[in-house]
Amino acid sequence: MLLDAWAAQTCAVKTWYAHAPAVPDQPATDESLREAFNGGASFSDLVLDEVVRVGPGDLVDLRPLAGAGVAEWAEASRAALGSGAPLIIGALLPVDVSGHRSGRPHLLVRGEDATPDRPGYHPVLVTRRRVCEPNRAGRPTARVSGFGDPAYASALDLEDRTLKLGRDGPLIQLGHYWRMLQAAGHAAGSAPEAGLIGTDAYPLGTDPQTGEPGVCWVPLDQPLVRTFSRSSETGWRLRTVLERQDHEHAFRVKVAENARAGGEAIVQPVRNRECDHCVWWQHCRPLLGADDISVRIDRTPLDVREIGVLRSLGIRTVTELAAAELAEVLPRYLPEVRHREGAESRIRNAHRRAGLMVAGVDLEKITSGPIEVPTAPVEIDLDIETSAEDHVYLWGFLVHDRRTEGPPRFVEFSAWRELDADGEVELAARAMRWLRDLEAEVGQVRVFHYSPYEVNRLQLLAERSDDPELQWALGNSAEWCDLFTIVRDHYFGTRGLGLKVVASLGAGFRWRDEDPGGLNSQSWYAEACLGATEEARAAARQRVLDYNEDDVRATWHLRQWLRTHTG
């Protein structure tokens, strides 16, 4: 019985279903699941292609063997490991039978040898997320090596960057691969270090303004992962990646062995984000029921442990949670969820949501009287769209000149090609130049957006470039208005306070697209750039533009509603 690197970081119920004889074989893969994973797969292939282009000439790329037989792929992987190649891409690691592990890391980087006849390696994983963040709190500096020489020994200490914590999944995967390398005798002889390649751009070259991708190294034997601990005074404890991996993996081995033996299920389903694309959801849905807390409360949802503690107290449904007296529940509940920061406010919000749901209320105004929303002679709504590769390819504006009777007009700046970092900056500068010229022409303007996302992206772009338009816009952004903060101060929503929820439930706005969403727009953008025909590309471009225009029109309608709603 073998478990792959995903098992320890994903729902243990999946492991049960996969190994229980009484459960039918895994259903056909959901196309939405396939599509969701394809984005990550295409990103990793692009990254690994770049590693091949600039990396050592004697690296070994085994990706072409992924479509061959497993035996051929495994044999080629063993040969590559034994050869001591500086880099190995797409290796199928030797199966660890006693440890119940199988796996295939994206990349293996040569390190110190454990023994003279066994080349040692560090595992590296590609993830389509940023893996570092600014180091503003004196945390350990990030160690990063470039693709030209990705060895751990060649890494640079970037004092202004630090590893971004809180996303444990990739770390747990790396721990899995390290244990497999140890079992095969090919783990690097130095301290257990593994690498993450994300969407980050690092100042590794001669020009600090020009970023490039790199491998951020993760110490697997350092306490980085926060977990529940009943024996700790704080209720939580920092554990090493390897400790967390070993614990989670051992539990799933127990689950699988119990399932194979025909025992009673030792795990129960809890609705979470994995379920959206899980092939086993059809088995879990009837077990949970429509009123289960994890099913109905999907905004700021309680985590698996929080749900488990409530269930142990006899509270499984939204109806039961709404009827519960929190004063009686909290003394028994809070000691068991101290791992979670803000646990009391989280359960109070869930209790409040449950009460509103039972009462049939979607959006509750929590203040009285009118709401103050800043005004200006010319008001501009802003929304941006980003690609799957995390580049801003569209800046959409809705310009409303309140001095005239004319309707608001939509203005957009877009790039219908696969953007690189320089192209992203160039497009942003063009959009900000237009905004600057407009302000010079009409006088006072105010930009409105929903959430800090637009300002944060502008800041990142301005940090990467000394373009005067971006620097001007960054300075002016302090005067922009985030409508989300106004909504958050005055409303509580059972389904959250996202733009689509508030604009539709409050302002009554409707998007033209049947399935509007940022992730969906990424696939439309890919079609707009790479569609098979000009007709397909043109249709996808228009769909993206319509969606973006509806987003800025939604903030316009929301603003008018906020100014008049006193309910």
C-alpha positions as semicolon CSV with decimal commas, in nm:
position;residue;x (nm);y (nm);z (nm)
1;M;0,000;0,000;0,000
2;L;0,152;0,330;-0,115
3;L;0,053;0,692;-0,064
4;D;0,170;0,977;-0,285
5;A;0,294;1,320;-0,177
6;W;-0,056;1,469;-0,193
7;A;-0,209;1,232;0,062
8;A;-0,062;1,390;0,377
9;Q;-0,172;1,743;0,283
10;T;-0,523;1,666;0,162
11;C;-0,843;1,534;0,315
12;A;-0,796;1,198;0,489
13;V;-1,144;1,090;0,376
14;K;-1,002;1,061;0,024
15;T;-0,751;0,808;0,154
16;W;-1,033;0,611;0,316
17;Y;-1,239;0,598;-0,003
18;A;-0,939;0,503;-0,215
19;H;-0,864;0,198;0,000
20;A;-1,203;0,081;0,130
21;P;-1,315;-0,235;-0,059
22;A;-1,683;-0,149;-0,005
23;V;-1,648;0,186;-0,185
24;P;-1,678;0,173;-0,565
25;D;-1,370;0,249;-0,770
26;Q;-1,279;0,613;-0,808
27;P;-1,525;0,786;-1,043
28;A;-1,415;0,939;-1,371
29;T;-1,214;1,258;-1,318
30;D;-1,430;1,568;-1,309
31;E;-1,342;1,800;-1,598
32;S;-1,341;2,099;-1,364
33;L;-1,078;1,917;-1,158
34;R;-0,874;1,848;-1,468
35;E;-0,895;2,213;-1,575
36;A;-0,798;2,338;-1,229
37;F;-0,487;2,124;-1,224
38;N;-0,392;2,199;-1,584
39;G;-0,318;2,559;-1,493
40;G;-0,066;2,450;-1,232
41;A;0,081;2,186;-1,462
42;S;0,133;2,434;-1,745
43;F;0,303;2,678;-1,507
44;S;0,541;2,412;-1,376
45;D;0,627;2,308;-1,732
46;L;0,708;2,668;-1,823
47;V;0,929;2,698;-1,516
48;L;1,106;2,370;-1,583
49;D;1,155;2,465;-1,949
50;E;1,334;2,778;-1,826
51;V;1,549;2,566;-1,595
52;V;1,645;2,352;-1,895
53;R;1,727;2,666;-2,097
54;V;1,959;2,834;-1,845
55;G;2,062;2,548;-1,616
56;P;2,368;2,323;-1,633
57;G;2,414;2,157;-1,970
58;D;2,447;1,809;-1,820
59;L;2,111;1,812;-1,641
60;V;1,872;1,522;-1,701
61;D;1,513;1,587;-1,813
62;L;1,294;1,280;-1,766
63;R;0,961;1,443;-1,847
64;P;0,938;1,276;-2,190
65;L;0,929;0,938;-2,012
66;A;0,615;1,026;-1,814
67;G;0,408;0,886;-2,100
68;A;0,611;0,567;-2,122
69;G;0,573;0,264;-1,901
70;V;0,633;0,303;-1,528
71;A;0,913;0,046;-1,533
72;E;1,108;0,236;-1,801
73;W;1,055;0,568;-1,624
74;A;1,160;0,426;-1,287
75;E;1,472;0,264;-1,432
76;A;1,577;0,588;-1,605
77;S;1,521;0,774;-1,278
78;R;1,738;0,530;-1,084
79;A;2,011;0,567;-1,344
80;A;1,994;0,946;-1,327
81;L;2,018;0,942;-0,948
82;G;2,317;0,711;-0,964
83;S;2,491;0,922;-1,227
84;G;2,516;1,224;-0,999
85;A;2,366;1,464;-1,253
86;P;2,355;1,823;-1,119
87;L;1,981;1,850;-1,189
88;I;1,715;1,588;-1,253
89;I;1,375;1,700;-1,380
90;G;1,067;1,480;-1,355
91;A;1,220;1,182;-1,173
92;L;1,005;0,896;-1,045
93;L;1,161;0,828;-0,707
94;P;1,229;0,469;-0,597
95;V;0,923;0,336;-0,415
96;D;0,957;0,330;-0,036
97;V;0,764;0,012;0,044
98;S;0,822;0,008;0,419
99;G;0,742;0,378;0,447
100;H;0,436;0,345;0,219
101;R;0,553;0,629;-0,005
102;S;0,561;0,698;-0,377
103;G;0,633;1,029;-0,545
104;R;0,775;1,236;-0,829
105;P;0,913;1,579;-0,740
106;H;0,939;1,843;-1,009
107;L;1,314;1,878;-0,965
108;L;1,607;1,726;-0,783
109;V;1,915;1,941;-0,716
110;R;2,250;1,779;-0,641
111;G;2,381;1,844;-0,292
112;E;2,640;1,691;-0,062
113;D;2,672;1,316;-0,091
114;A;2,567;1,108;0,208
115;T;2,818;0,835;0,115
116;P;3,095;0,823;-0,148
117;D;2,894;0,596;-0,378
118;R;2,551;0,761;-0,335
119;P;2,495;1,106;-0,488
120;G;2,281;1,324;-0,261
121;Y;1,989;1,539;-0,372
122;H;1,749;1,807;-0,250
123;P;1,385;1,794;-0,370
124;V;1,235;2,106;-0,530
125;L;0,867;2,177;-0,595
126;V;0,711;2,432;-0,832
127;T;0,400;2,614;-0,705
128;R;0,196;2,882;-0,879
129;R;0,208;3,117;-0,581
130;R;0,450;3,359;-0,424
131;V;0,663;3,174;-0,172
132;C;0,837;3,477;-0,016
133;E;0,721;3,804;0,134
134;P;0,892;4,126;0,249
135;N;1,094;4,072;0,566
136;R;0,964;4,348;0,790
137;A;0,971;4,165;1,123
138;G;1,330;4,049;1,149
139;R;1,247;3,690;1,053
140;P;1,507;3,455;0,899
141;T;1,622;3,579;0,560
142;A;1,531;3,387;0,249
143;R;1,807;3,184;0,084
144;V;1,758;3,182;-0,292
145;S;1,958;3,039;-0,581
146;G;1,913;3,118;-0,949
147;F;1,825;2,874;-1,223
148;G;2,174;2,899;-1,376
149;D;2,326;2,742;-1,064
150;P;2,041;2,629;-0,837
151;A;2,260;2,439;-0,590
152;Y;2,192;2,510;-0,224
153;A;2,559;2,595;-0,173
154;S;2,525;2,873;-0,432
155;A;2,222;3,038;-0,271
156;L;2,224;3,404;-0,171
157;D;2,081;3,547;0,150
158;L;1,815;3,805;0,057
159;E;1,779;4,014;0,371
160;D;1,464;4,190;0,251
161;R;1,279;3,862;0,184
162;T;1,156;3,582;0,407
163;L;0,969;3,257;0,350
164;K;0,593;3,308;0,343
165;L;0,440;3,083;0,608
166;G;0,084;2,959;0,650
167;R;0,060;2,749;0,334
168;D;0,172;2,414;0,465
169;G;0,073;2,194;0,171
170;P;0,384;2,239;-0,046
171;L;0,607;2,207;0,261
172;I;0,443;1,876;0,356
173;Q;0,499;1,753;0,000
174;L;0,866;1,843;0,021
175;G;0,893;1,651;0,348
176;H;0,744;1,348;0,171
177;Y;1,005;1,365;-0,106
178;W;1,287;1,408;0,146
179;R;1,181;1,094;0,332
180;M;1,176;0,906;0,000
181;L;1,526;1,025;-0,087
182;Q;1,642;0,914;0,257
183;A;1,489;0,570;0,208
184;A;1,663;0,541;-0,129
185;G;1,996;0,656;0,013
186;H;2,001;0,967;-0,206
187;A;1,915;1,245;0,041
188;A;2,177;1,519;0,053
189;G;2,427;1,465;0,333
190;S;2,389;1,816;0,470
191;A;2,098;1,948;0,676
192;P;1,757;1,862;0,527
193;E;1,686;2,148;0,287
194;A;1,427;2,151;0,010
195;G;1,335;2,412;-0,248
196;L;1,026;2,600;-0,362
197;I;0,994;2,779;-0,695
198;G;0,701;3,020;-0,702
199;T;0,593;3,321;-0,903
200;D;0,843;3,543;-0,720
201;A;1,101;3,758;-0,897
202;Y;1,429;3,792;-0,703
203;P;1,713;4,047;-0,738
204;L;1,972;3,786;-0,830
205;G;2,129;3,954;-1,134
206;T;2,351;4,258;-1,176
207;D;2,050;4,490;-1,206
208;P;1,855;4,486;-0,875
209;Q;1,553;4,639;-1,049
210;T;1,519;4,336;-1,276
211;G;1,388;4,033;-1,096
212;E;1,429;3,673;-1,201
213;P;1,288;3,341;-1,079
214;G;1,478;3,130;-0,834
215;V;1,473;2,845;-0,583
216;C;1,384;2,951;-0,228
217;W;1,530;2,704;0,020
218;V;1,327;2,567;0,309
219;P;1,488;2,413;0,621
220;L;1,281;2,102;0,683
221;D;1,421;2,055;1,033
222;Q;1,325;2,401;1,161
223;P;0,994;2,476;1,343
224;L;0,788;2,648;1,074
225;V;0,445;2,485;1,093
226;R;0,185;2,583;1,354
227;T;-0,027;2,296;1,489
228;F;-0,271;2,231;1,774
229;S;-0,112;2,120;2,101
230;R;-0,321;2,039;2,405
231;S;-0,013;2,027;2,628
232;S;0,111;2,372;2,531
233;E;0,010;2,675;2,737
234;T;-0,075;2,861;2,417
235;G;-0,275;2,573;2,269
236;W;-0,044;2,548;1,970
237;R;0,313;2,459;1,894
238;L;0,553;2,519;1,606
239;R;0,677;2,194;1,459
240;T;0,925;2,114;1,188
241;V;0,810;2,031;0,838
242;L;0,936;1,676;0,878
243;E;0,752;1,631;1,209
244;R;0,429;1,751;1,050
245;Q;0,480;1,534;0,742
246;D;0,554;1,223;0,945
247;H;0,248;1,278;1,165
248;E;0,005;1,340;0,879
249;H;0,147;1,059;0,667
250;A;0,133;0,808;0,954
251;F;-0,230;0,897;1,021
252;R;-0,326;0,838;0,658
253;V;-0,139;0,509;0,655
254;K;-0,352;0,410;0,955
255;V;-0,667;0,524;0,772
256;A;-0,574;0,325;0,461
257;E;-0,488;0,009;0,654
258;N;-0,811;0,029;0,853
259;A;-1,009;0,077;0,532
260;R;-0,842;-0,221;0,365
261;A;-0,920;-0,436;0,669
262;G;-1,290;-0,348;0,642
263;G;-1,297;-0,158;0,970
264;E;-1,525;0,127;1,069
265;A;-1,442;0,465;0,919
266;I;-1,211;0,660;1,149
267;V;-1,254;0,986;0,956
268;Q;-1,570;1,180;0,878
269;P;-1,618;1,423;0,589
270;V;-1,604;1,798;0,643
271;R;-1,688;2,030;0,354
272;N;-1,387;2,239;0,251
273;R;-1,236;2,396;-0,060
274;E;-1,098;2,062;-0,180
275;C;-1,453;1,936;-0,223
276;D;-1,520;2,175;-0,513
277;H;-1,317;1,954;-0,745
278;C;-1,310;1,624;-0,557
279;V;-1,418;1,309;-0,738
280;W;-1,543;1,165;-0,407
281;W;-1,780;1,452;-0,323
282;Q;-2,080;1,255;-0,446
283;H;-2,012;1,005;-0,165
284;C;-1,971;1,272;0,104
285;R;-2,266;1,494;0,016
286;P;-2,544;1,261;0,139
287;L;-2,349;1,185;0,457
288;L;-2,332;1,553;0,550
289;G;-2,676;1,679;0,458
290;A;-2,772;2,023;0,329
291;D;-2,776;2,192;0,672
292;D;-2,431;2,077;0,785
293;I;-2,228;2,371;0,916
294;S;-1,936;2,300;0,684
295;V;-2,173;2,286;0,384
296;R;-2,373;2,603;0,447
297;I;-2,117;2,839;0,602
298;D;-1,872;2,882;0,318
299;R;-1,745;3,234;0,396
300;T;-1,477;3,247;0,664
301;P;-1,550;2,877;0,714
302;L;-1,452;2,694;1,028
303;D;-1,161;2,456;0,977
304;V;-1,169;2,079;1,012
305;R;-1,072;2,081;1,379
306;E;-1,321;2,356;1,465
307;I;-1,600;2,159;1,297
308;G;-1,488;1,841;1,471
309;V;-1,502;2,005;1,813
310;L;-1,853;2,139;1,747
311;R;-1,965;1,792;1,640
312;S;-1,823;1,645;1,959
313;L;-2,047;1,892;2,145
314;G;-2,354;1,776;1,952
315;I;-2,364;2,071;1,710
316;R;-2,358;1,959;1,347
317;T;-2,606;2,178;1,161
318;V;-2,661;2,549;1,105
319;T;-2,996;2,517;1,280
320;E;-2,830;2,363;1,586
321;L;-2,556;2,627;1,588
322;A;-2,808;2,910;1,564
323;A;-3,001;2,767;1,859
324;A;-2,691;2,709;2,073
325;E;-2,617;2,932;2,371
326;L;-2,259;3,044;2,309
327;A;-2,208;3,125;2,676
328;E;-2,251;2,753;2,746
329;V;-2,057;2,632;2,442
330;L;-1,746;2,851;2,464
331;P;-1,595;2,708;2,788
332;R;-1,588;2,361;2,630
333;Y;-1,510;2,474;2,275
334;L;-1,230;2,729;2,305
335;P;-0,973;2,511;2,489
336;E;-0,984;2,267;2,195
337;V;-0,923;2,524;1,920
338;R;-0,647;2,738;2,067
339;H;-0,432;2,656;1,763
340;R;-0,650;2,897;1,566
341;E;-0,579;3,267;1,601
342;G;-0,900;3,456;1,670
343;A;-1,091;3,136;1,745
344;E;-1,352;3,309;1,961
345;S;-1,434;3,576;1,703
346;R;-1,453;3,304;1,436
347;I;-1,711;3,098;1,625
348;R;-1,907;3,412;1,716
349;N;-1,921;3,512;1,349
350;A;-2,026;3,159;1,252
351;H;-2,298;3,168;1,519
352;R;-2,417;3,503;1,387
353;R;-2,420;3,377;1,028
354;A;-2,618;3,072;1,136
355;G;-2,881;3,290;1,304
356;L;-2,919;3,509;0,995
357;M;-2,940;3,204;0,769
358;V;-3,217;3,053;0,977
359;A;-3,397;3,390;0,965
360;G;-3,352;3,412;0,586
361;V;-3,133;3,725;0,596
362;D;-2,842;3,750;0,349
363;L;-2,709;4,100;0,417
364;E;-2,751;4,280;0,750
365;K;-2,681;4,649;0,803
366;I;-2,504;4,681;1,136
367;T;-2,512;5,061;1,164
368;S;-2,793;5,314;1,154
369;G;-2,834;5,626;0,946
370;P;-2,673;5,726;0,617
371;I;-2,334;5,601;0,500
372;E;-2,067;5,853;0,410
373;V;-1,902;5,777;0,075
374;P;-1,642;6,023;-0,058
375;T;-1,736;6,216;-0,372
376;A;-1,552;6,399;-0,649
377;P;-1,651;6,587;-0,964
378;V;-1,513;6,297;-1,167
379;E;-1,537;5,948;-1,017
380;I;-1,349;5,652;-1,161
381;D;-1,407;5,286;-1,083
382;L;-1,104;5,060;-1,129
383;D;-1,069;4,683;-1,164
384;I;-0,775;4,478;-1,289
385;E;-0,750;4,125;-1,428
386;T;-0,451;3,895;-1,384
387;S;-0,340;3,593;-1,585
388;A;-0,274;3,245;-1,449
389;E;0,094;3,345;-1,456
390;D;0,012;3,633;-1,219
391;H;0,061;3,922;-1,462
392;V;-0,188;4,210;-1,481
393;Y;-0,307;4,211;-1,842
394;L;-0,610;4,440;-1,813
395;W;-0,677;4,773;-1,641
396;G;-1,045;4,863;-1,665
397;F;-1,188;5,204;-1,573
398;L;-1,541;5,342;-1,558
399;V;-1,532;5,722;-1,585
400;H;-1,830;5,914;-1,446
401;D;-1,819;6,290;-1,493
402;R;-2,077;6,401;-1,237
403;R;-2,067;6,757;-1,373
404;T;-2,255;6,642;-1,683
405;E;-2,567;6,439;-1,755
406;G;-2,376;6,188;-1,966
407;P;-2,358;5,820;-1,868
408;P;-2,036;5,665;-1,733
409;R;-1,797;5,542;-2,002
410;F;-1,573;5,236;-1,997
411;V;-1,202;5,273;-2,076
412;E;-0,962;4,980;-2,084
413;F;-0,592;4,910;-2,134
414;S;-0,517;4,551;-2,223
415;A;-0,255;4,321;-2,372
416;W;-0,379;4,014;-2,558
417;R;-0,054;3,823;-2,555
418;E;0,140;3,626;-2,297
419;L;0,291;3,902;-2,085
420;D;0,627;3,897;-1,915
421;A;0,725;4,120;-1,623
422;D;0,844;4,403;-1,850
423;G;0,525;4,394;-2,055
424;E;0,317;4,406;-1,737
425;V;0,499;4,720;-1,620
426;E;0,467;4,883;-1,963
427;L;0,091;4,823;-1,971
428;A;0,044;4,956;-1,618
429;A;0,246;5,267;-1,700
430;R;0,029;5,330;-2,006
431;A;-0,288;5,305;-1,796
432;M;-0,151;5,536;-1,527
433;R;-0,034;5,787;-1,789
434;W;-0,392;5,806;-1,915
435;L;-0,519;5,853;-1,559
436;R;-0,266;6,127;-1,493
437;D;-0,356;6,308;-1,815
438;L;-0,727;6,283;-1,730
439;E;-0,672;6,435;-1,388
440;A;-0,469;6,718;-1,542
441;E;-0,754;6,781;-1,786
442;V;-1,059;6,770;-1,558
443;G;-0,919;6,860;-1,218
444;Q;-1,013;6,660;-0,907
445;V;-1,085;6,291;-0,962
446;R;-1,131;6,006;-0,716
447;V;-1,059;5,644;-0,792
448;F;-1,278;5,375;-0,634
449;H;-1,190;5,005;-0,610
450;Y;-1,311;4,704;-0,411
451;S;-1,046;4,548;-0,181
452;P;-0,679;4,652;-0,157
453;Y;-0,581;4,430;-0,450
454;E;-0,541;4,705;-0,710
455;V;-0,331;4,925;-0,481
456;N;-0,116;4,631;-0,371
457;R;-0,045;4,533;-0,731
458;L;0,037;4,893;-0,818
459;Q;0,283;4,901;-0,529
460;L;0,453;4,582;-0,648
461;L;0,483;4,718;-1,001
462;A;0,617;5,052;-0,877
463;E;0,878;4,871;-0,667
464;R;0,998;4,688;-0,979
465;S;1,021;4,999;-1,194
466;D;1,122;5,363;-1,166
467;D;0,864;5,463;-1,428
468;P;0,742;5,813;-1,334
469;E;0,378;5,731;-1,412
470;L;0,378;5,439;-1,169
471;Q;0,553;5,643;-0,903
472;W;0,295;5,921;-0,948
473;A;0,007;5,676;-0,925
474;L;0,150;5,510;-0,614
475;G;0,174;5,849;-0,445
476;N;-0,183;5,935;-0,541
477;S;-0,326;5,597;-0,442
478;A;-0,344;5,711;-0,080
479;E;-0,640;5,923;-0,189
480;W;-0,817;5,634;-0,363
481;C;-1,123;5,487;-0,193
482;D;-1,159;5,118;-0,110
483;L;-1,534;5,055;-0,109
484;F;-1,481;4,722;0,065
485;T;-1,371;4,896;0,385
486;I;-1,692;5,103;0,381
487;V;-1,906;4,794;0,325
488;R;-1,720;4,603;0,597
489;D;-1,782;4,882;0,848
490;H;-2,158;4,888;0,784
491;Y;-2,268;4,535;0,683
492;F;-2,248;4,172;0,783
493;G;-2,314;3,912;0,514
494;T;-2,402;3,547;0,558
495;R;-2,225;3,475;0,229
496;G;-1,938;3,714;0,292
497;L;-1,887;4,065;0,161
498;G;-1,735;3,997;-0,181
499;L;-1,826;4,237;-0,459
500;K;-2,051;3,991;-0,640
501;V;-2,242;3,914;-0,322
502;V;-2,293;4,272;-0,205
503;A;-2,353;4,429;-0,547
504;S;-2,615;4,167;-0,635
505;L;-2,790;4,126;-0,297
506;G;-2,765;4,493;-0,202
507;A;-2,750;4,706;-0,515
508;G;-2,938;4,458;-0,734
509;F;-2,666;4,451;-1,001
510;R;-2,642;4,157;-1,241
511;W;-2,340;4,047;-1,441
512;R;-2,403;3,966;-1,806
513;D;-2,191;3,651;-1,797
514;E;-2,361;3,339;-1,662
515;D;-2,049;3,235;-1,472
516;P;-1,852;3,547;-1,371
517;G;-1,537;3,498;-1,173
518;G;-1,168;3,584;-1,163
519;L;-1,050;3,225;-1,210
520;N;-1,286;3,179;-1,503
521;S;-1,156;3,497;-1,663
522;Q;-0,806;3,348;-1,657
523;S;-0,918;3,066;-1,885
524;W;-1,097;3,318;-2,109
525;Y;-0,775;3,519;-2,129
526;A;-0,580;3,209;-2,227
527;E;-0,833;3,147;-2,504
528;A;-0,808;3,514;-2,609
529;C;-0,432;3,475;-2,654
530;L;-0,402;3,118;-2,778
531;G;-0,741;3,026;-2,925
532;A;-0,740;2,808;-3,235
533;T;-0,910;3,066;-3,459
534;E;-0,934;3,443;-3,480
535;E;-1,308;3,413;-3,416
536;A;-1,246;3,218;-3,096
537;R;-0,982;3,466;-2,979
538;A;-1,203;3,766;-3,056
539;A;-1,500;3,613;-2,872
540;A;-1,284;3,540;-2,567
541;R;-1,141;3,894;-2,568
542;Q;-1,490;4,040;-2,572
543;R;-1,601;3,810;-2,293
544;V;-1,314;3,926;-2,073
545;L;-1,382;4,292;-2,152
546;D;-1,753;4,254;-2,079
547;Y;-1,674;4,084;-1,750
548;N;-1,428;4,356;-1,648
549;E;-1,670;4,630;-1,750
550;D;-1,942;4,467;-1,541
551;D;-1,706;4,460;-1,243
552;V;-1,648;4,835;-1,256
553;R;-2,016;4,901;-1,325
554;A;-2,093;4,689;-1,019
555;T;-1,880;4,913;-0,798
556;W;-2,052;5,218;-0,952
557;H;-2,399;5,076;-0,874
558;L;-2,283;4,972;-0,529
559;R;-2,160;5,323;-0,457
560;Q;-2,491;5,480;-0,557
561;W;-2,676;5,228;-0,338
562;L;-2,452;5,295;-0,038
563;R;-2,521;5,667;-0,064
564;T;-2,897;5,614;-0,051
565;H;-2,934;5,307;0,172
566;T;-3,023;5,393;0,530
567;G;-3,209;5,068;0,610
